[in-house]
Amino acid sequence: MNTPTTPAAVWRRPPIEYDRDLVIELIEAADYPIEKHVLTTSDGYILKLHRIPDPHQFESNEQGTTKDPDAPDDELLRFGPSKLFRGTVLLVPGVFSTAADFVVTGPENGLAFVLADAGYDVWLANVRGSRFSRKNVHKSVADSEFWDFSFHEIGTIDLAAIIDYVMRETNAPKIFFVGHNQGMTDLFVLLSSKPRYNRKIYHAVGLASIAYLGTTENRAVQRAAQLTDRLYATLIALNIHELKPSPDIVRLLSGTVCSGDTNELCAEMLRGFFGSTVDRSRNLLPNIVDDLLTSVSTRQIIHLGQLMQTKRFQQFDYRNYVTNTQKYGQAKPPEYNLSRVLLPVSLFHGTRDFITSTKDARRLKEELRNVKNFLEIPDMNHIDFVYSDKLYGRVNSKIIDIFNQHKRA
């Protein structure tokens, strides 16, 4: 007697939980070791760090990374940690992002994985307000005071605390640093305000670094900058201090719009926003959307808009003579002093960046005193440095070369 058959069940992605730890999920799925660390800043914010530890702590049958001699030069080198420990590296994501940026594209392109394969002890930061750092010992996330910060506080308080914590945990004399987008802004703010941190970093790599803004030809970005003051007034009037995606929005985008028959449509939508990055990654779209949607303070966004308006790299402008004078001792906010950034820096800039123009990037290069490499990557845009399928050959392998060649003090 023949047993009746039934159609195979169609796989459906489980509902997205906004507070779940996507970083741990992705690292464990790739079969890499993962640690979670928690620290508290001087003003009470509780920050979660992720770590792919020093590969020397884990046994491997591999005698080092191998490569097919017939493979192209930019083919990924991995599988089995290098026997030579290279050092400790801190990765800091940009605005609207978390540590997931550095693992979401998987072991072939995710910078955290690639650096771990190359022999680095990899730490991934999550700053205040983002998905993994939404607690404070004194304030509730529902309080407006919780969100009273911009990238100035993230740089001078969060980043300083993270660097100190990593150095204590690893006993490293110095660390390496990679920042994408606002992650590099945070470092410039820290070093301008507390120059002693120059002594704690061997070399910093900036990917689509944000400091000087305002010369982009993208009309949408230009219009957003023009509306900054009106937006700020509106948000304050409405008592809106956090810009947060709701779980329903995340579920809709990653569980419905970006799956099944609508996957092609979602790819088209994201390509329109990001450029050419997501054509090949339809299977990654749910994770990409999930990764992108994290909270920021309204003051962070307004601060970035002010940089575009003024074309100056300066502290937050309260648009009030009395408040600015109380905060800064002067009517206008002071500029950050980039001459205090003394450590070696390498800058990567995509020629199709729709936020930071080539003119902005080159101005930053001229203002910094110790730029070792300035690499313009053809046809890459602002978000390509996270989601491109060509990251290893065009960017990540070059970062490893830069770090490997740097002389340890």
C-alpha positions as CSV (number, residue, x, y, z in Angstrom):
1,M,0.0,0.0,0.0
2,N,1.4,3.4,-1.0
3,T,1.7,5.9,1.8
4,P,0.1,9.2,0.7
5,T,2.5,12.1,0.4
6,T,1.9,15.7,1.4
7,P,3.4,18.8,-0.1
8,A,6.6,20.0,1.6
9,A,6.0,22.8,4.1
10,V,7.1,26.2,3.0
11,W,9.8,27.5,5.4
12,R,8.8,30.8,7.0
13,R,11.2,33.0,8.9
14,P,10.3,33.2,12.6
15,P,9.0,36.6,13.9
16,I,11.8,39.1,14.6
17,E,12.4,39.9,18.3
18,Y,13.7,43.4,18.5
19,D,15.8,42.7,21.6
20,R,17.3,39.4,20.6
21,D,21.1,39.3,20.1
22,L,21.6,39.0,16.4
23,V,25.4,39.3,16.8
24,I,25.7,36.2,19.0
25,E,23.4,34.3,16.6
26,L,25.5,35.2,13.6
27,I,28.8,34.4,15.2
28,E,27.6,31.1,16.6
29,A,26.1,30.1,13.3
30,A,29.5,30.7,11.6
31,D,31.1,28.4,14.3
32,Y,33.3,31.0,15.8
33,P,33.9,31.5,19.5
34,I,31.9,34.4,21.0
35,E,32.0,36.3,24.4
36,K,29.7,38.9,25.7
37,H,31.1,41.7,28.0
38,V,29.2,44.4,29.9
39,L,30.6,47.7,31.2
40,T,29.1,50.8,32.8
41,T,30.2,54.3,31.8
42,S,30.9,57.1,34.3
43,D,27.4,58.5,33.6
44,G,25.6,55.2,34.1
45,Y,25.1,53.8,30.6
46,I,25.4,50.0,30.5
47,L,27.2,49.0,27.3
48,K,27.4,45.5,25.8
49,L,30.5,44.4,23.9
50,H,30.9,41.4,21.7
51,R,34.2,39.6,21.3
52,I,35.7,36.9,19.0
53,P,38.6,36.0,21.2
54,D,42.3,35.6,20.5
55,P,42.5,32.4,18.3
56,H,45.4,31.2,20.4
57,Q,42.9,30.2,23.1
58,F,41.4,27.6,20.8
59,E,42.9,24.5,19.4
60,S,43.1,24.0,15.6
61,N,44.4,21.3,13.4
62,E,45.3,23.9,10.8
63,Q,48.9,25.0,10.6
64,G,48.0,28.4,9.3
65,T,45.9,29.8,6.5
66,T,46.2,28.1,3.1
67,K,45.3,29.2,-0.3
68,D,45.0,27.5,-3.7
69,P,47.9,28.7,-5.8
70,D,45.6,29.0,-8.8
71,A,43.1,31.1,-7.0
72,P,42.8,34.8,-7.8
73,D,44.7,37.3,-5.6
74,D,41.7,38.7,-3.9
75,E,40.2,35.3,-2.9
76,L,39.5,34.9,0.8
77,L,42.2,33.4,3.0
78,R,40.6,31.7,6.0
79,F,39.8,28.3,7.7
80,G,42.0,27.9,10.8
81,P,43.4,30.7,12.8
82,S,46.8,32.0,12.1
83,K,49.5,30.7,14.5
84,L,50.8,34.3,14.8
85,F,48.8,36.4,17.2
86,R,48.5,39.8,15.6
87,G,47.0,42.0,18.3
88,T,43.8,43.4,19.6
89,V,41.4,45.3,17.4
90,L,38.2,47.3,18.3
91,L,35.5,47.7,15.7
92,V,33.0,50.6,16.1
93,P,29.8,50.8,13.9
94,G,28.2,54.0,12.7
95,V,24.9,55.7,13.4
96,F,21.7,53.5,13.2
97,S,24.0,50.5,13.5
98,T,25.3,47.9,16.0
99,A,28.2,45.4,16.1
100,A,26.1,43.3,13.7
101,D,27.5,45.4,10.9
102,F,30.8,43.5,11.1
103,V,29.3,40.0,11.0
104,V,26.0,40.3,9.1
105,T,27.5,39.4,5.7
106,G,29.1,36.2,7.1
107,P,32.7,34.8,7.3
108,E,33.6,35.5,3.7
109,N,33.1,39.3,4.0
110,G,32.3,40.2,7.6
111,L,35.3,42.2,8.9
112,A,35.1,40.7,12.4
113,F,35.5,37.2,11.0
114,V,38.2,38.1,8.5
115,L,40.3,39.8,11.3
116,A,39.8,36.8,13.6
117,D,41.0,34.5,10.8
118,A,44.1,36.7,10.4
119,G,45.0,36.3,14.1
120,Y,43.4,39.3,15.8
121,D,41.5,39.4,19.0
122,V,38.3,41.1,17.8
123,W,36.1,43.4,20.0
124,L,32.9,44.8,18.7
125,A,31.4,47.9,20.3
126,N,27.8,48.9,20.9
127,V,27.3,52.5,22.0
128,R,24.6,54.1,24.2
129,G,21.1,54.0,22.8
130,S,21.7,51.3,20.3
131,R,19.9,47.9,20.5
132,F,22.4,46.3,22.8
133,S,23.1,49.3,25.1
134,R,19.7,50.5,26.2
135,K,20.1,50.6,29.9
136,N,21.3,53.2,32.5
137,V,21.7,52.7,36.2
138,H,20.0,56.1,36.9
139,K,17.6,56.6,34.0
140,S,14.9,54.6,32.2
141,V,15.0,54.3,28.4
142,A,11.5,56.0,28.5
143,D,13.0,59.1,30.1
144,S,13.9,62.0,27.9
145,E,17.1,62.5,29.9
146,F,18.3,59.0,28.8
147,W,18.5,60.4,25.2
148,D,20.2,63.6,26.0
149,F,23.4,62.9,24.1
150,S,25.0,63.1,20.7
151,F,28.2,61.6,19.2
152,H,30.1,64.0,21.5
153,E,29.1,62.0,24.6
154,I,29.6,58.7,22.7
155,G,33.1,59.7,21.8
156,T,34.3,61.3,25.1
157,I,32.6,58.9,27.5
158,D,31.5,55.6,25.8
159,L,34.5,55.1,23.5
160,A,37.0,56.1,26.2
161,A,35.4,53.6,28.6
162,I,35.4,50.8,25.9
163,I,39.0,51.3,25.0
164,D,40.0,51.3,28.7
165,Y,38.0,48.1,29.3
166,V,39.4,46.3,26.3
167,M,43.0,47.1,27.3
168,R,42.4,46.0,30.9
169,E,40.8,42.7,29.8
170,T,43.5,41.9,27.3
171,N,46.5,43.5,29.0
172,A,47.3,44.9,25.5
173,P,49.8,47.8,25.4
174,K,47.8,49.3,22.5
175,I,45.0,48.3,20.2
176,F,44.0,48.7,16.6
177,F,40.9,50.5,15.7
178,V,38.3,50.4,12.8
179,G,35.4,52.8,12.6
180,H,32.7,53.0,10.0
181,N,30.7,56.2,9.5
182,Q,30.0,57.8,13.0
183,G,32.3,55.2,14.5
184,M,35.2,57.3,13.2
185,T,33.5,60.5,14.3
186,D,33.5,59.2,17.8
187,L,37.3,58.6,17.7
188,F,38.0,62.1,16.3
189,V,35.9,63.6,19.1
190,L,37.7,61.5,21.7
191,L,41.2,62.4,20.5
192,S,40.3,66.1,20.1
193,S,39.0,66.2,23.6
194,K,41.3,63.7,25.4
195,P,44.6,63.5,23.3
196,R,46.1,61.0,25.8
197,Y,44.1,58.3,24.0
198,N,46.5,58.7,21.0
199,R,48.9,56.6,23.1
200,K,46.5,53.7,23.3
201,I,46.0,53.0,19.6
202,Y,48.5,51.7,17.1
203,H,46.6,52.6,14.0
204,A,43.1,53.6,13.1
205,V,41.2,52.8,9.9
206,G,38.3,54.9,8.9
207,L,35.6,53.6,6.5
208,A,33.4,56.3,5.0
209,S,34.5,58.5,7.9
210,I,32.2,61.4,9.0
211,A,33.8,64.7,10.1
212,Y,33.3,67.3,7.4
213,L,30.0,67.2,5.6
214,G,28.0,69.4,3.4
215,T,29.4,69.3,-0.2
216,T,27.5,66.2,-1.3
217,E,25.5,66.6,-4.6
218,N,22.8,64.2,-3.3
219,R,19.6,66.2,-3.3
220,A,17.9,64.2,-0.6
221,V,20.8,64.7,1.8
222,Q,21.0,68.4,0.9
223,R,17.3,68.8,1.6
224,A,17.6,67.0,4.9
225,A,20.3,69.3,6.0
226,Q,18.2,72.4,5.0
227,L,15.4,71.1,7.2
228,T,17.5,70.3,10.3
229,D,16.4,73.3,12.4
230,R,12.7,72.9,11.5
231,L,13.0,69.1,12.3
232,Y,14.7,69.8,15.6
233,A,12.1,72.3,16.7
234,T,9.3,69.9,15.7
235,L,10.8,67.0,17.6
236,I,11.4,69.0,20.7
237,A,7.8,70.4,20.6
238,L,6.5,66.8,20.3
239,N,8.8,65.6,23.1
240,I,10.4,63.0,20.8
241,H,14.0,62.2,21.9
242,E,14.5,58.7,20.5
243,L,14.2,57.6,16.9
244,K,13.4,53.9,17.1
245,P,12.0,51.3,14.7
246,S,9.1,49.5,16.2
247,P,9.1,45.7,16.3
248,D,6.2,45.8,13.9
249,I,8.2,47.7,11.3
250,V,11.2,45.3,11.7
251,R,8.8,42.3,11.4
252,L,7.1,43.7,8.3
253,L,10.3,44.6,6.5
254,S,12.4,41.5,7.3
255,G,9.7,38.9,7.7
256,T,7.2,39.9,4.9
257,V,8.5,42.5,2.5
258,C,11.9,40.9,2.2
259,S,10.9,37.3,1.9
260,G,9.2,35.0,-0.6
261,D,7.7,36.5,-3.7
262,T,8.5,40.1,-2.5
263,N,12.2,39.4,-2.2
264,E,13.0,40.9,-5.6
265,L,11.0,44.0,-4.7
266,C,12.9,44.5,-1.5
267,A,16.2,44.1,-3.3
268,E,15.1,46.8,-5.8
269,M,14.1,49.1,-2.9
270,L,17.3,48.7,-1.0
271,R,19.4,49.0,-4.1
272,G,17.7,52.4,-4.7
273,F,18.8,53.5,-1.3
274,F,22.2,51.8,-1.0
275,G,23.3,51.7,-4.7
276,S,24.4,48.3,-6.0
277,T,25.1,46.5,-2.7
278,V,22.2,44.1,-2.3
279,D,21.7,42.7,-5.7
280,R,23.5,39.5,-4.8
281,S,22.4,39.2,-1.2
282,R,18.7,38.5,-1.3
283,N,19.2,35.7,1.2
284,L,20.8,38.2,3.6
285,L,18.1,40.8,3.3
286,P,16.2,39.9,6.4
287,N,19.3,40.1,8.5
288,I,20.4,43.4,6.8
289,V,17.1,45.0,7.5
290,D,17.1,43.7,11.0
291,D,20.6,45.0,11.6
292,L,19.9,48.5,10.2
293,L,16.9,49.2,12.4
294,T,18.3,50.4,15.8
295,S,17.6,53.4,17.9
296,V,19.5,56.7,18.0
297,S,18.9,59.9,19.9
298,T,17.3,62.7,18.0
299,R,20.2,64.9,19.0
300,Q,22.6,62.6,17.1
301,I,20.7,63.1,13.9
302,I,20.3,66.9,14.4
303,H,24.0,67.2,15.2
304,L,24.9,65.5,11.9
305,G,22.5,67.8,10.1
306,Q,24.3,70.8,11.7
307,L,27.6,69.5,10.3
308,M,26.1,69.5,6.8
309,Q,24.7,73.0,7.3
310,T,27.8,74.6,8.6
311,K,30.5,72.5,6.8
312,R,32.3,72.7,10.2
313,F,33.3,69.8,12.4
314,Q,32.0,71.3,15.6
315,Q,30.1,70.5,18.9
316,F,26.3,70.6,19.1
317,D,24.7,73.9,18.5
318,Y,21.7,74.5,20.9
319,R,20.6,77.4,18.7
320,N,20.4,79.5,21.8
321,Y,22.9,82.1,22.9
322,V,22.4,81.5,26.6
323,T,22.6,77.7,26.4
324,N,25.7,77.7,24.2
325,T,27.4,80.2,26.5
326,Q,26.6,78.1,29.5
327,K,27.8,74.9,27.8
328,Y,30.9,76.2,26.0
329,G,31.7,79.7,27.4
330,Q,30.9,81.2,24.0
331,A,28.0,82.0,21.8
332,K,28.9,79.5,19.1
333,P,29.9,75.9,19.5
334,P,33.6,75.2,19.3
335,E,35.2,73.2,16.5
336,Y,36.9,69.9,17.3
337,N,40.7,70.4,17.0
338,L,41.8,67.6,14.6
339,S,45.5,68.7,15.1
340,R,45.3,66.7,18.3
341,V,44.7,63.5,16.4
342,L,48.3,62.3,16.3
343,L,48.0,58.5,15.8
344,P,48.5,56.9,12.3
345,V,45.3,56.9,10.3
346,S,44.2,55.2,7.1
347,L,41.1,56.5,5.3
348,F,38.9,54.5,2.9
349,H,36.5,56.6,0.8
350,G,34.0,55.3,-1.8
351,T,33.8,57.4,-4.9
352,R,30.0,56.9,-5.0
353,D,29.5,57.9,-1.4
354,F,26.2,59.8,-1.2
355,I,26.8,61.3,2.3
356,T,30.5,62.1,2.4
357,S,31.7,63.6,-0.8
358,T,35.2,63.2,-2.2
359,K,35.8,66.9,-1.4
360,D,34.8,66.2,2.3
361,A,37.0,63.2,2.5
362,R,40.0,65.0,1.1
363,R,39.5,67.9,3.4
364,L,39.6,65.5,6.3
365,K,42.8,64.0,5.0
366,E,44.4,67.4,4.8
367,E,43.3,68.3,8.4
368,L,44.7,65.2,10.0
369,R,48.4,65.2,10.7
370,N,49.3,61.6,10.3
371,V,47.4,60.0,7.4
372,K,49.4,57.0,6.2
373,N,47.0,55.8,3.5
374,F,44.1,57.5,1.6
375,L,42.3,54.9,-0.5
376,E,39.6,55.9,-2.9
377,I,37.6,52.8,-3.8
378,P,35.9,53.1,-7.2
379,D,32.1,52.6,-7.4
380,M,31.7,52.0,-3.6
381,N,29.1,54.0,-1.7
382,H,28.7,54.8,2.0
383,I,27.0,51.5,3.0
384,D,29.1,49.3,0.7
385,F,31.7,49.3,3.5
386,V,29.3,47.1,5.4
387,Y,27.2,45.2,2.9
388,S,29.2,44.8,-0.3
389,D,29.9,41.3,-1.6
390,K,33.4,42.5,-2.6
391,L,34.6,43.7,0.8
392,Y,37.3,41.1,1.2
393,G,39.3,41.9,-1.9
394,R,38.6,45.7,-2.0
395,V,38.7,46.7,1.6
396,N,39.2,44.0,4.3
397,S,42.3,42.4,2.9
398,K,43.9,45.9,2.7
399,I,43.0,46.6,6.3
400,I,44.8,43.4,7.4
401,D,47.9,44.5,5.3
402,I,47.9,47.9,6.9
403,F,47.7,46.5,10.4
404,N,50.2,43.7,9.8
405,Q,52.7,46.2,8.4
406,H,52.4,48.6,11.3
407,K,55.3,48.6,13.7
408,R,54.4,47.9,17.2
409,A,55.8,50.3,19.7
